[in-house]
Amino acid sequence: MIKFLPICLFALTLPLLNRGPVSQPDKWNQEETSAADLFQPVDNMHHFMEYISEPSYKGLKAALATQPKGRKGWSPVKSGALILAETSALVAERVPEGADAEKATQWKQISLDVYNASKALYGSVGDYEQAKKHYSVMIDNCNRCHQTFANGKYQLKK
Ligand code: HEC
């Protein structure tokens, strides 16, 4: 019996091998489905800020504390600026519940101001003076949103 054991074990694994990837209904082909329907927020704004915005901000602050040197020195600046610019679009979409039209516009406008400053920071890689200028404008705008929508908490240092 023992000599058939490998064959028996192989036979047992056959159904597993045959299964392939778990199939999902092809949601992209449903006409009325938009990306916004499928890419729902994974977590709340507090965790968005804590795990996406804050690490990028800390990386930028450290990298710009002194003149960055070469590709290696500027790499964290590119990373932080790009993450904060691209994720501003997601922030803009997540207007707090219960915000009236005026507040909603304000939320989106400040997100756009952060986007523009981080995009300019991304574009200024290699030029320390310009980078510091755009970084400073970006932080002013982060803080402006926190003054307006987080009761003045989380005033970030440059
Ligand atoms: C459009 C509004 C808005 C913008 C723009 C914004 N934030 Fe925030 N941020 C919030 C709100 C609201 C909170 C408070 C969330 C809560 O606690 O419910 C917050 C909280 C935070 C916190 C505290 C998180 C914690 O763990 O305590 C950090 C850090 C932060 N933001 C970083 C940033 C950075 C860096 C930027 C700019 C690159 C930025 N935020 C831009 C709205 C914004």
Residues whose N, C-alpha, C, O or C-beta is under 5 A from the ligand:
A	BS01	HEC	M45 H46 M49 E50 S53 E54 Y57 L84 W107 I110 S111 V114 M138 N141 C142 C145 F149 A150 Y154
